[in-house]
């Protein structure tokens, strides 16, 4: 039901662009309601693919350091709990002790910026996690 409220554009790697701007926590909740999480980025190819589907100049991704608020670069991690081994921060970023969520700017070479989680941007959900409840199996005997 949630999916029908927003426009979703899919990519070849099952990413979902949601062009409705909302704060980071609401964006994550929307992705989770669709059996996904905010997109995590693990290499420059994924980063450029993410940027290529964005309709806006900036979009939320799943990186956050909200687990240690008031810090700048101590505990960034992906909301889907995958390992954060690749980053593409703009020079001088992250720089805001009250900016705990990451966004990607296509207008700055697909680089990242930390921003206040209360800002509203379009966002990208990652690939389906397969964690939605499975449909019930067909009844035995061919479903008579």
CNS distance restraints for C-alpha pairs under 8 A (distance, minus, plus):
assign (resid   1 and name CA) (resid   5 and name CA) 7.41 0.50 0.50
assign (resid   2 and name CA) (resid   6 and name CA) 7.56 0.50 0.50
assign (resid   2 and name CA) (resid  30 and name CA) 7.57 0.50 0.50
assign (resid   2 and name CA) (resid  33 and name CA) 7.03 0.50 0.50
assign (resid   2 and name CA) (resid  34 and name CA) 7.35 0.50 0.50
assign (resid   3 and name CA) (resid   7 and name CA) 7.74 0.50 0.50
assign (resid   3 and name CA) (resid   8 and name CA) 7.69 0.50 0.50
assign (resid   3 and name CA) (resid  34 and name CA) 6.88 0.50 0.50
assign (resid   6 and name CA) (resid  18 and name CA) 6.71 0.50 0.50
assign (resid   6 and name CA) (resid  19 and name CA) 7.53 0.50 0.50
assign (resid   6 and name CA) (resid  20 and name CA) 6.53 0.50 0.50
assign (resid   7 and name CA) (resid  18 and name CA) 6.00 0.50 0.50
assign (resid   7 and name CA) (resid  19 and name CA) 6.51 0.50 0.50
assign (resid   7 and name CA) (resid  20 and name CA) 7.46 0.50 0.50
assign (resid   8 and name CA) (resid  16 and name CA) 5.89 0.50 0.50
assign (resid   8 and name CA) (resid  17 and name CA) 5.45 0.50 0.50
assign (resid   8 and name CA) (resid  18 and name CA) 5.06 0.50 0.50
assign (resid   8 and name CA) (resid  19 and name CA) 7.24 0.50 0.50
assign (resid   9 and name CA) (resid  15 and name CA) 8.00 0.50 0.50
assign (resid   9 and name CA) (resid  16 and name CA) 5.48 0.50 0.50
assign (resid   9 and name CA) (resid  17 and name CA) 5.08 0.50 0.50
assign (resid   9 and name CA) (resid  18 and name CA) 6.92 0.50 0.50
assign (resid   9 and name CA) (resid  53 and name CA) 7.84 0.50 0.50
assign (resid  10 and name CA) (resid  14 and name CA) 5.85 0.50 0.50
assign (resid  10 and name CA) (resid  15 and name CA) 5.56 0.50 0.50
assign (resid  10 and name CA) (resid  16 and name CA) 4.75 0.50 0.50
assign (resid  10 and name CA) (resid  17 and name CA) 6.57 0.50 0.50
assign (resid  11 and name CA) (resid  15 and name CA) 5.27 0.50 0.50
assign (resid  11 and name CA) (resid  16 and name CA) 6.72 0.50 0.50
assign (resid  11 and name CA) (resid  53 and name CA) 7.15 0.50 0.50
assign (resid  13 and name CA) (resid 127 and name CA) 6.96 0.50 0.50
assign (resid  14 and name CA) (resid 126 and name CA) 7.11 0.50 0.50
assign (resid  14 and name CA) (resid 127 and name CA) 4.90 0.50 0.50
assign (resid  14 and name CA) (resid 128 and name CA) 7.00 0.50 0.50
assign (resid  15 and name CA) (resid  39 and name CA) 7.43 0.50 0.50
assign (resid  15 and name CA) (resid  50 and name CA) 7.76 0.50 0.50
assign (resid  15 and name CA) (resid 124 and name CA) 6.74 0.50 0.50
assign (resid  15 and name CA) (resid 125 and name CA) 5.84 0.50 0.50
assign (resid  15 and name CA) (resid 126 and name CA) 4.92 0.50 0.50
assign (resid  15 and name CA) (resid 127 and name CA) 5.12 0.50 0.50
assign (resid  16 and name CA) (resid 124 and name CA) 5.46 0.50 0.50
assign (resid  16 and name CA) (resid 125 and name CA) 4.98 0.50 0.50
assign (resid  16 and name CA) (resid 126 and name CA) 6.51 0.50 0.50
assign (resid  16 and name CA) (resid 127 and name CA) 7.46 0.50 0.50
assign (resid  17 and name CA) (resid  53 and name CA) 6.98 0.50 0.50
assign (resid  17 and name CA) (resid  54 and name CA) 6.68 0.50 0.50
assign (resid  17 and name CA) (resid 122 and name CA) 7.56 0.50 0.50
assign (resid  17 and name CA) (resid 123 and name CA) 5.99 0.50 0.50
assign (resid  17 and name CA) (resid 124 and name CA) 4.47 0.50 0.50
assign (resid  17 and name CA) (resid 125 and name CA) 6.42 0.50 0.50
assign (resid  18 and name CA) (resid 122 and name CA) 5.81 0.50 0.50
assign (resid  18 and name CA) (resid 123 and name CA) 5.44 0.50 0.50
assign (resid  18 and name CA) (resid 124 and name CA) 6.06 0.50 0.50
assign (resid  18 and name CA) (resid 125 and name CA) 7.62 0.50 0.50
assign (resid  19 and name CA) (resid  55 and name CA) 7.02 0.50 0.50
assign (resid  19 and name CA) (resid  56 and name CA) 7.62 0.50 0.50
assign (resid  19 and name CA) (resid 122 and name CA) 4.68 0.50 0.50
assign (resid  19 and name CA) (resid 123 and name CA) 6.69 0.50 0.50
assign (resid  20 and name CA) (resid 121 and name CA) 7.40 0.50 0.50
assign (resid  20 and name CA) (resid 122 and name CA) 5.38 0.50 0.50
assign (resid  20 and name CA) (resid 123 and name CA) 7.82 0.50 0.50
assign (resid  21 and name CA) (resid 120 and name CA) 5.01 0.50 0.50
assign (resid  21 and name CA) (resid 121 and name CA) 4.12 0.50 0.50
assign (resid  21 and name CA) (resid 122 and name CA) 4.20 0.50 0.50
assign (resid  21 and name CA) (resid 123 and name CA) 7.23 0.50 0.50
assign (resid  22 and name CA) (resid  26 and name CA) 6.20 0.50 0.50
assign (resid  22 and name CA) (resid  27 and name CA) 5.91 0.50 0.50
assign (resid  22 and name CA) (resid 119 and name CA) 7.22 0.50 0.50
assign (resid  22 and name CA) (resid 120 and name CA) 4.09 0.50 0.50
assign (resid  22 and name CA) (resid 121 and name CA) 5.41 0.50 0.50
assign (resid  22 and name CA) (resid 122 and name CA) 6.60 0.50 0.50
assign (resid  23 and name CA) (resid  27 and name CA) 6.08 0.50 0.50
assign (resid  23 and name CA) (resid 117 and name CA) 5.96 0.50 0.50
assign (resid  23 and name CA) (resid 118 and name CA) 4.81 0.50 0.50
assign (resid  23 and name CA) (resid 119 and name CA) 5.17 0.50 0.50
assign (resid  23 and name CA) (resid 120 and name CA) 4.30 0.50 0.50
assign (resid  23 and name CA) (resid 121 and name CA) 6.60 0.50 0.50
assign (resid  24 and name CA) (resid  28 and name CA) 6.11 0.50 0.50
assign (resid  24 and name CA) (resid  60 and name CA) 6.67 0.50 0.50
assign (resid  24 and name CA) (resid 101 and name CA) 7.02 0.50 0.50
assign (resid  24 and name CA) (resid 117 and name CA) 5.10 0.50 0.50
assign (resid  24 and name CA) (resid 118 and name CA) 6.48 0.50 0.50
assign (resid  24 and name CA) (resid 119 and name CA) 7.25 0.50 0.50
assign (resid  24 and name CA) (resid 120 and name CA) 7.08 0.50 0.50
assign (resid  24 and name CA) (resid 121 and name CA) 7.80 0.50 0.50
assign (resid  25 and name CA) (resid  29 and name CA) 6.22 0.50 0.50
assign (resid  25 and name CA) (resid 117 and name CA) 7.04 0.50 0.50
assign (resid  25 and name CA) (resid 118 and name CA) 7.89 0.50 0.50
assign (resid  26 and name CA) (resid  30 and name CA) 6.11 0.50 0.50
assign (resid  27 and name CA) (resid  31 and name CA) 6.34 0.50 0.50
assign (resid  27 and name CA) (resid  38 and name CA) 7.42 0.50 0.50
assign (resid  27 and name CA) (resid  60 and name CA) 7.91 0.50 0.50
assign (resid  27 and name CA) (resid 123 and name CA) 6.65 0.50 0.50
assign (resid  28 and name CA) (resid  32 and name CA) 6.15 0.50 0.50
assign (resid  28 and name CA) (resid  37 and name CA) 6.01 0.50 0.50
assign (resid  28 and name CA) (resid  38 and name CA) 5.53 0.50 0.50
assign (resid  28 and name CA) (resid  62 and name CA) 7.74 0.50 0.50
assign (resid  28 and name CA) (resid 125 and name CA) 7.89 0.50 0.50
assign (resid  29 and name CA) (resid  33 and name CA) 6.07 0.50 0.50
assign (resid  29 and name CA) (resid  37 and name CA) 7.88 0.50 0.50
assign (resid  30 and name CA) (resid  34 and name CA) 6.54 0.50 0.50
assign (resid  31 and name CA) (resid  35 and name CA) 6.57 0.50 0.50
assign (resid  31 and name CA) (resid  36 and name CA) 4.95 0.50 0.50
assign (resid  31 and name CA) (resid  37 and name CA) 4.91 0.50 0.50
assign (resid  31 and name CA) (resid  38 and name CA) 6.08 0.50 0.50
assign (resid  31 and name CA) (resid 125 and name CA) 5.50 0.50 0.50
assign (resid  31 and name CA) (resid 126 and name CA) 7.96 0.50 0.50
assign (resid  32 and name CA) (resid  36 and name CA) 4.79 0.50 0.50
assign (resid  32 and name CA) (resid  37 and name CA) 5.22 0.50 0.50
assign (resid  34 and name CA) (resid 128 and name CA) 7.92 0.50 0.50
assign (resid  34 and name CA) (resid 132 and name CA) 7.83 0.50 0.50
assign (resid  35 and name CA) (resid 128 and name CA) 5.87 0.50 0.50
assign (resid  35 and name CA) (resid 129 and name CA) 6.02 0.50 0.50
assign (resid  35 and name CA) (resid 130 and name CA) 6.52 0.50 0.50
assign (resid  35 and name CA) (resid 131 and name CA) 5.80 0.50 0.50
assign (resid  35 and name CA) (resid 132 and name CA) 5.27 0.50 0.50
assign (resid  36 and name CA) (resid 125 and name CA) 6.24 0.50 0.50
assign (resid  36 and name CA) (resid 126 and name CA) 6.01 0.50 0.50
assign (resid  36 and name CA) (resid 127 and name CA) 6.31 0.50 0.50
assign (resid  36 and name CA) (resid 128 and name CA) 4.88 0.50 0.50
assign (resid  36 and name CA) (resid 129 and name CA) 5.45 0.50 0.50
assign (resid  36 and name CA) (resid 130 and name CA) 7.93 0.50 0.50
assign (resid  36 and name CA) (resid 131 and name CA) 7.95 0.50 0.50
assign (resid  37 and name CA) (resid  62 and name CA) 7.39 0.50 0.50
assign (resid  37 and name CA) (resid  79 and name CA) 6.94 0.50 0.50
assign (resid  37 and name CA) (resid  80 and name CA) 5.90 0.50 0.50
assign (resid  37 and name CA) (resid 125 and name CA) 5.53 0.50 0.50
assign (resid  37 and name CA) (resid 126 and name CA) 5.69 0.50 0.50
assign (resid  37 and name CA) (resid 127 and name CA) 7.84 0.50 0.50
assign (resid  37 and name CA) (resid 128 and name CA) 7.96 0.50 0.50
assign (resid  37 and name CA) (resid 129 and name CA) 7.89 0.50 0.50
assign (resid  38 and name CA) (resid  60 and name CA) 7.71 0.50 0.50
assign (resid  38 and name CA) (resid  61 and name CA) 5.66 0.50 0.50
assign (resid  38 and name CA) (resid  62 and name CA) 4.49 0.50 0.50
assign (resid  38 and name CA) (resid  79 and name CA) 6.74 0.50 0.50
assign (resid  38 and name CA) (resid  80 and name CA) 7.20 0.50 0.50
assign (resid  38 and name CA) (resid 123 and name CA) 7.48 0.50 0.50
assign (resid  38 and name CA) (resid 124 and name CA) 5.98 0.50 0.50
assign (resid  38 and name CA) (resid 125 and name CA) 4.25 0.50 0.50
assign (resid  38 and name CA) (resid 126 and name CA) 5.46 0.50 0.50
assign (resid  39 and name CA) (resid  61 and name CA) 5.28 0.50 0.50
assign (resid  39 and name CA) (resid  62 and name CA) 5.19 0.50 0.50
assign (resid  39 and name CA) (resid  80 and name CA) 7.99 0.50 0.50
assign (resid  39 and name CA) (resid 124 and name CA) 5.63 0.50 0.50
assign (resid  39 and name CA) (resid 125 and name CA) 4.72 0.50 0.50
assign (resid  39 and name CA) (resid 126 and name CA) 3.86 0.50 0.50
assign (resid  39 and name CA) (resid 127 and name CA) 7.47 0.50 0.50
assign (resid  40 and name CA) (resid  61 and name CA) 6.47 0.50 0.50
assign (resid  40 and name CA) (resid  62 and name CA) 5.38 0.50 0.50
assign (resid  40 and name CA) (resid  63 and name CA) 6.93 0.50 0.50
assign (resid  40 and name CA) (resid  78 and name CA) 6.04 0.50 0.50
assign (resid  40 and name CA) (resid  79 and name CA) 7.67 0.50 0.50
assign (resid  40 and name CA) (resid  80 and name CA) 7.22 0.50 0.50
assign (resid  40 and name CA) (resid  82 and name CA) 7.56 0.50 0.50
assign (resid  40 and name CA) (resid 126 and name CA) 6.54 0.50 0.50
assign (resid  41 and name CA) (resid  46 and name CA) 5.84 0.50 0.50
assign (resid  41 and name CA) (resid  47 and name CA) 5.82 0.50 0.50
assign (resid  41 and name CA) (resid  86 and name CA) 7.05 0.50 0.50
assign (resid  41 and name CA) (resid  87 and name CA) 7.74 0.50 0.50
assign (resid  42 and name CA) (resid  46 and name CA) 6.54 0.50 0.50
assign (resid  42 and name CA) (resid  47 and name CA) 7.57 0.50 0.50
assign (resid  42 and name CA) (resid  84 and name CA) 7.11 0.50 0.50
assign (resid  42 and name CA) (resid  85 and name CA) 6.62 0.50 0.50
assign (resid  42 and name CA) (resid  86 and name CA) 5.21 0.50 0.50
assign (resid  42 and name CA) (resid  87 and name CA) 7.71 0.50 0.50
assign (resid  43 and name CA) (resid  47 and name CA) 6.28 0.50 0.50
assign (resid  43 and name CA) (resid  86 and name CA) 5.76 0.50 0.50
assign (resid  43 and name CA) (resid  87 and name CA) 7.89 0.50 0.50
assign (resid  44 and name CA) (resid  48 and name CA) 6.05 0.50 0.50
assign (resid  45 and name CA) (resid  49 and name CA) 6.17 0.50 0.50
assign (resid  46 and name CA) (resid  50 and name CA) 6.06 0.50 0.50
assign (resid  47 and name CA) (resid  51 and name CA) 6.31 0.50 0.50
assign (resid  47 and name CA) (resid 110 and name CA) 7.08 0.50 0.50
assign (resid  48 and name CA) (resid  52 and name CA) 6.07 0.50 0.50
assign (resid  48 and name CA) (resid 110 and name CA) 6.72 0.50 0.50
assign (resid  49 and name CA) (resid  53 and name CA) 6.67 0.50 0.50
assign (resid  50 and name CA) (resid  54 and name CA) 6.67 0.50 0.50
assign (resid  50 and name CA) (resid 124 and name CA) 7.59 0.50 0.50
assign (resid  51 and name CA) (resid 104 and name CA) 7.54 0.50 0.50
assign (resid  51 and name CA) (resid 105 and name CA) 7.80 0.50 0.50
assign (resid  51 and name CA) (resid 106 and name CA) 5.83 0.50 0.50
assign (resid  51 and name CA) (resid 110 and name CA) 6.15 0.50 0.50
assign (resid  54 and name CA) (resid  58 and name CA) 7.73 0.50 0.50
assign (resid  54 and name CA) (resid  59 and name CA) 7.26 0.50 0.50
assign (resid  54 and name CA) (resid 106 and name CA) 7.91 0.50 0.50
assign (resid  56 and name CA) (resid 122 and name CA) 6.94 0.50 0.50
assign (resid  57 and name CA) (resid 105 and name CA) 5.58 0.50 0.50
assign (resid  57 and name CA) (resid 106 and name CA) 5.19 0.50 0.50
assign (resid  57 and name CA) (resid 107 and name CA) 5.83 0.50 0.50
assign (resid  58 and name CA) (resid 103 and name CA) 6.35 0.50 0.50
assign (resid  58 and name CA) (resid 104 and name CA) 5.35 0.50 0.50
assign (resid  58 and name CA) (resid 105 and name CA) 4.36 0.50 0.50
assign (resid  58 and name CA) (resid 106 and name CA) 6.22 0.50 0.50
assign (resid  58 and name CA) (resid 107 and name CA) 7.74 0.50 0.50
assign (resid  58 and name CA) (resid 121 and name CA) 6.93 0.50 0.50
assign (resid  58 and name CA) (resid 122 and name CA) 7.29 0.50 0.50
assign (resid  59 and name CA) (resid 103 and name CA) 5.27 0.50 0.50
assign (resid  59 and name CA) (resid 104 and name CA) 5.42 0.50 0.50
assign (resid  59 and name CA) (resid 105 and name CA) 6.84 0.50 0.50
assign (resid  59 and name CA) (resid 121 and name CA) 5.53 0.50 0.50
assign (resid  59 and name CA) (resid 122 and name CA) 4.97 0.50 0.50
assign (resid  59 and name CA) (resid 123 and name CA) 4.73 0.50 0.50
assign (resid  59 and name CA) (resid 124 and name CA) 6.94 0.50 0.50
assign (resid  60 and name CA) (resid 101 and name CA) 7.74 0.50 0.50
assign (resid  60 and name CA) (resid 102 and name CA) 6.18 0.50 0.50
assign (resid  60 and name CA) (resid 103 and name CA) 4.29 0.50 0.50
assign (resid  60 and name CA) (resid 104 and name CA) 6.44 0.50 0.50
assign (resid  60 and name CA) (resid 121 and name CA) 6.25 0.50 0.50
assign (resid  60 and name CA) (resid 122 and name CA) 6.38 0.50 0.50
assign (resid  60 and name CA) (resid 123 and name CA) 4.49 0.50 0.50
assign (resid  60 and name CA) (resid 124 and name CA) 6.53 0.50 0.50
assign (resid  61 and name CA) (resid 101 and name CA) 8.00 0.50 0.50
assign (resid  61 and name CA) (resid 102 and name CA) 5.91 0.50 0.50
assign (resid  61 and name CA) (resid 103 and name CA) 5.40 0.50 0.50
assign (resid  61 and name CA) (resid 104 and name CA) 6.74 0.50 0.50
assign (resid  61 and name CA) (resid 123 and name CA) 6.43 0.50 0.50
assign (resid  61 and name CA) (resid 124 and name CA) 6.21 0.50 0.50
assign (resid  61 and name CA) (resid 125 and name CA) 7.75 0.50 0.50
assign (resid  62 and name CA) (resid  78 and name CA) 5.30 0.50 0.50
assign (resid  62 and name CA) (resid  79 and name CA) 5.17 0.50 0.50
assign (resid  62 and name CA) (resid  80 and name CA) 7.31 0.50 0.50
assign (resid  62 and name CA) (resid 101 and name CA) 7.64 0.50 0.50
assign (resid  62 and name CA) (resid 102 and name CA) 6.88 0.50 0.50
assign (resid  63 and name CA) (resid  76 and name CA) 6.31 0.50 0.50
assign (resid  63 and name CA) (resid  77 and name CA) 5.42 0.50 0.50
assign (resid  63 and name CA) (resid  78 and name CA) 4.52 0.50 0.50
assign (resid  63 and name CA) (resid  79 and name CA) 6.18 0.50 0.50
assign (resid  63 and name CA) (resid 101 and name CA) 6.08 0.50 0.50
assign (resid  63 and name CA) (resid 102 and name CA) 5.24 0.50 0.50
assign (resid  63 and name CA) (resid 103 and name CA) 7.99 0.50 0.50
assign (resid  64 and name CA) (resid  76 and name CA) 5.28 0.50 0.50
assign (resid  64 and name CA) (resid  77 and name CA) 5.64 0.50 0.50
assign (resid  64 and name CA) (resid  78 and name CA) 6.38 0.50 0.50
assign (resid  64 and name CA) (resid  79 and name CA) 6.87 0.50 0.50
assign (resid  64 and name CA) (resid 100 and name CA) 5.44 0.50 0.50
assign (resid  64 and name CA) (resid 101 and name CA) 4.44 0.50 0.50
assign (resid  64 and name CA) (resid 102 and name CA) 6.03 0.50 0.50
assign (resid  65 and name CA) (resid  69 and name CA) 6.78 0.50 0.50
assign (resid  65 and name CA) (resid  71 and name CA) 7.90 0.50 0.50
assign (resid  65 and name CA) (resid  72 and name CA) 7.96 0.50 0.50
assign (resid  65 and name CA) (resid  73 and name CA) 7.64 0.50 0.50
assign (resid  65 and name CA) (resid  74 and name CA) 7.48 0.50 0.50
assign (resid  65 and name CA) (resid  75 and name CA) 5.25 0.50 0.50
assign (resid  65 and name CA) (resid  76 and name CA) 4.30 0.50 0.50
assign (resid  65 and name CA) (resid  77 and name CA) 6.34 0.50 0.50
assign (resid  65 and name CA) (resid 100 and name CA) 5.06 0.50 0.50
assign (resid  65 and name CA) (resid 101 and name CA) 6.62 0.50 0.50
assign (resid  66 and name CA) (resid  76 and name CA) 7.95 0.50 0.50
assign (resid  66 and name CA) (resid 100 and name CA) 5.10 0.50 0.50
assign (resid  66 and name CA) (resid 101 and name CA) 7.21 0.50 0.50
assign (resid  67 and name CA) (resid  75 and name CA) 7.15 0.50 0.50
assign (resid  68 and name CA) (resid  74 and name CA) 7.51 0.50 0.50
assign (resid  68 and name CA) (resid  75 and name CA) 6.56 0.50 0.50
assign (resid  69 and name CA) (resid  97 and name CA) 7.03 0.50 0.50
assign (resid  69 and name CA) (resid  98 and name CA) 6.90 0.50 0.50
assign (resid  69 and name CA) (resid 100 and name CA) 6.89 0.50 0.50
assign (resid  70 and name CA) (resid  97 and name CA) 4.48 0.50 0.50
assign (resid  70 and name CA) (resid  98 and name CA) 5.67 0.50 0.50
assign (resid  71 and name CA) (resid  96 and name CA) 7.78 0.50 0.50
assign (resid  71 and name CA) (resid  97 and name CA) 4.83 0.50 0.50
assign (resid  71 and name CA) (resid  98 and name CA) 7.61 0.50 0.50
assign (resid  72 and name CA) (resid  94 and name CA) 6.16 0.50 0.50
assign (resid  72 and name CA) (resid  95 and name CA) 5.70 0.50 0.50
assign (resid  72 and name CA) (resid  96 and name CA) 5.78 0.50 0.50
assign (resid  72 and name CA) (resid  97 and name CA) 4.88 0.50 0.50
assign (resid  72 and name CA) (resid  99 and name CA) 7.81 0.50 0.50
assign (resid  72 and name CA) (resid 100 and name CA) 7.98 0.50 0.50
assign (resid  73 and name CA) (resid  94 and name CA) 6.45 0.50 0.50
assign (resid  73 and name CA) (resid  95 and name CA) 7.76 0.50 0.50
assign (resid  76 and name CA) (resid  84 and name CA) 7.66 0.50 0.50
assign (resid  77 and name CA) (resid  81 and name CA) 7.00 0.50 0.50
assign (resid  77 and name CA) (resid  82 and name CA) 7.82 0.50 0.50
assign (resid  77 and name CA) (resid  83 and name CA) 7.12 0.50 0.50
assign (resid  77 and name CA) (resid  84 and name CA) 5.79 0.50 0.50
assign (resid  78 and name CA) (resid  82 and name CA) 5.91 0.50 0.50
assign (resid  78 and name CA) (resid  83 and name CA) 6.94 0.50 0.50
assign (resid  78 and name CA) (resid  84 and name CA) 6.39 0.50 0.50
assign (resid  87 and name CA) (resid 112 and name CA) 7.94 0.50 0.50
assign (resid  88 and name CA) (resid 110 and name CA) 7.82 0.50 0.50
assign (resid  88 and name CA) (resid 111 and name CA) 5.26 0.50 0.50
assign (resid  88 and name CA) (resid 112 and name CA) 5.70 0.50 0.50
assign (resid  89 and name CA) (resid  93 and name CA) 5.60 0.50 0.50
assign (resid  89 and name CA) (resid  94 and name CA) 6.79 0.50 0.50
assign (resid  89 and name CA) (resid 111 and name CA) 5.40 0.50 0.50
assign (resid  89 and name CA) (resid 112 and name CA) 4.42 0.50 0.50
assign (resid  89 and name CA) (resid 113 and name CA) 6.13 0.50 0.50
assign (resid  90 and name CA) (resid  94 and name CA) 7.80 0.50 0.50
assign (resid  90 and name CA) (resid 108 and name CA) 7.61 0.50 0.50
assign (resid  90 and name CA) (resid 111 and name CA) 5.12 0.50 0.50
assign (resid  90 and name CA) (resid 112 and name CA) 5.49 0.50 0.50
assign (resid  90 and name CA) (resid 113 and name CA) 6.23 0.50 0.50
assign (resid  93 and name CA) (resid 112 and name CA) 7.58 0.50 0.50
assign (resid  93 and name CA) (resid 113 and name CA) 5.88 0.50 0.50
assign (resid  93 and name CA) (resid 114 and name CA) 6.68 0.50 0.50
assign (resid  94 and name CA) (resid 113 and name CA) 6.10 0.50 0.50
assign (resid  94 and name CA) (resid 114 and name CA) 5.22 0.50 0.50
assign (resid  95 and name CA) (resid  99 and name CA) 7.74 0.50 0.50
assign (resid  95 and name CA) (resid 114 and name CA) 7.00 0.50 0.50
assign (resid  96 and name CA) (resid 100 and name CA) 7.66 0.50 0.50
assign (resid  96 and name CA) (resid 114 and name CA) 6.76 0.50 0.50
assign (resid  96 and name CA) (resid 115 and name CA) 7.34 0.50 0.50
assign (resid  98 and name CA) (resid 115 and name CA) 7.92 0.50 0.50
assign (resid  98 and name CA) (resid 116 and name CA) 6.39 0.50 0.50
assign (resid  99 and name CA) (resid 114 and name CA) 5.43 0.50 0.50
assign (resid  99 and name CA) (resid 115 and name CA) 4.41 0.50 0.50
assign (resid  99 and name CA) (resid 116 and name CA) 4.21 0.50 0.50
assign (resid  99 and name CA) (resid 117 and name CA) 6.64 0.50 0.50
assign (resid 100 and name CA) (resid 114 and name CA) 6.37 0.50 0.50
assign (resid 100 and name CA) (resid 115 and name CA) 6.33 0.50 0.50
assign (resid 100 and name CA) (resid 116 and name CA) 6.00 0.50 0.50
assign (resid 100 and name CA) (resid 117 and name CA) 6.10 0.50 0.50
assign (resid 101 and name CA) (resid 114 and name CA) 5.53 0.50 0.50
assign (resid 101 and name CA) (resid 115 and name CA) 5.52 0.50 0.50
assign (resid 101 and name CA) (resid 116 and name CA) 6.26 0.50 0.50
assign (resid 101 and name CA) (resid 117 and name CA) 5.25 0.50 0.50
assign (resid 102 and name CA) (resid 112 and name CA) 6.50 0.50 0.50
assign (resid 102 and name CA) (resid 113 and name CA) 5.68 0.50 0.50
assign (resid 102 and name CA) (resid 114 and name CA) 4.52 0.50 0.50
assign (resid 102 and name CA) (resid 115 and name CA) 6.06 0.50 0.50
assign (resid 103 and name CA) (resid 112 and name CA) 5.52 0.50 0.50
assign (resid 103 and name CA) (resid 113 and name CA) 5.44 0.50 0.50
assign (resid 103 and name CA) (resid 114 and name CA) 6.31 0.50 0.50
assign (resid 103 and name CA) (resid 115 and name CA) 6.96 0.50 0.50
assign (resid 104 and name CA) (resid 110 and name CA) 6.02 0.50 0.50
assign (resid 104 and name CA) (resid 111 and name CA) 5.68 0.50 0.50
assign (resid 104 and name CA) (resid 112 and name CA) 4.42 0.50 0.50
assign (resid 104 and name CA) (resid 113 and name CA) 6.39 0.50 0.50
assign (resid 105 and name CA) (resid 109 and name CA) 7.06 0.50 0.50
assign (resid 105 and name CA) (resid 110 and name CA) 5.14 0.50 0.50
assign (resid 105 and name CA) (resid 111 and name CA) 5.60 0.50 0.50
assign (resid 105 and name CA) (resid 112 and name CA) 6.07 0.50 0.50
assign (resid 105 and name CA) (resid 113 and name CA) 7.39 0.50 0.50
assign (resid 106 and name CA) (resid 110 and name CA) 4.34 0.50 0.50
assign (resid 106 and name CA) (resid 111 and name CA) 7.03 0.50 0.50
assign (resid 115 and name CA) (resid 119 and name CA) 7.30 0.50 0.50
assign (resid 138 and name CA) (resid 142 and name CA) 7.25 0.50 0.50
assign (resid 138 and name CA) (resid 143 and name CA) 6.17 0.50 0.50
assign (resid 139 and name CA) (resid 143 and name CA) 5.00 0.50 0.50
assign (resid 139 and name CA) (resid 144 and name CA) 7.98 0.50 0.50
